[in-house]
Amino acid sequence: DIRIVTPDVRTFRVVTPDGKKAFDHMPGQCAMLSIPGVGEAMFSITSSPTNREYMEFSIKKCGCLTDWLHAMEVGQEVGIRGPYGNGFPIEQLKGRDITFIAGGIGLAPVRSLILYCLEHRAEFGKINIIYGGRSKEDLCFKKDLFENWANLEDANVYVTIDRPQEGWDGHVGMVPDYLREISPNPEIAVVCGPPIMIKFTLIALREL
């Protein structure tokens, strides 16, 4: 399956030729995707490890290989190998309050960990998810943000966009400033996004 997430992000659901999940992985791990004659690159596995049926990759169009991926249709073949990377330190997170902070496509690498924590809710403390995009069109995983996660009693979801926009009645402002407003006081912060966002988010976290 291929789903359009934003104008330049698509989510690819990948299975082996016999319809199975390619391999097991931990939250935060990656895989190499390749197209023969075009190239190969590393992408975060966006789906939860507990999903035994398929793997998902949410990929931003930003170069030669991703251009080809975005031009693909359901049923076409792509090479996959992995998993790579150490993943997130699950044991160190258990029993602790966690705040996930992401910007733009930066939500994709941490989505697998968010899903894992929500599926094993009793093992973790308070969960806050703070996410920002340039505009409402650039927000990834809208169904998760505004339906699946937002309706959970034991998780808080906060979404902001950079500038005021017609048709948007939610929060407006940069992620680090929104973090200061919310002041979640987490024991653990998981941060992913543009480098400039990470820089000022770390400053805000130290202040908190």
JOLINDA-V652818 format. One line per field, one symbol per residue. psi: psi as a letter, one per 20 degrees, with the letter a starting at -180 (. if undefined). A space follows every 50 residues. Layout:
# JOLINDA-V652818
psi: ???
This chain:
# JOLINDA-V652818
psi: qpppgrhjpqppoprrhjkrpgrqrqpirrqppqopigaqrpqqohrqhi ojhrqqpoppokagghgggiiqqpiqqqqpqaqqrirqnghihpjqpppp oqpciihghihhggggghilhiiqbqppopqqrhrhhipqlhgggifghh jphkqppppqqgqqppiojaqprqghhhghghmilqhppoppaqhhgggh ghghghh.
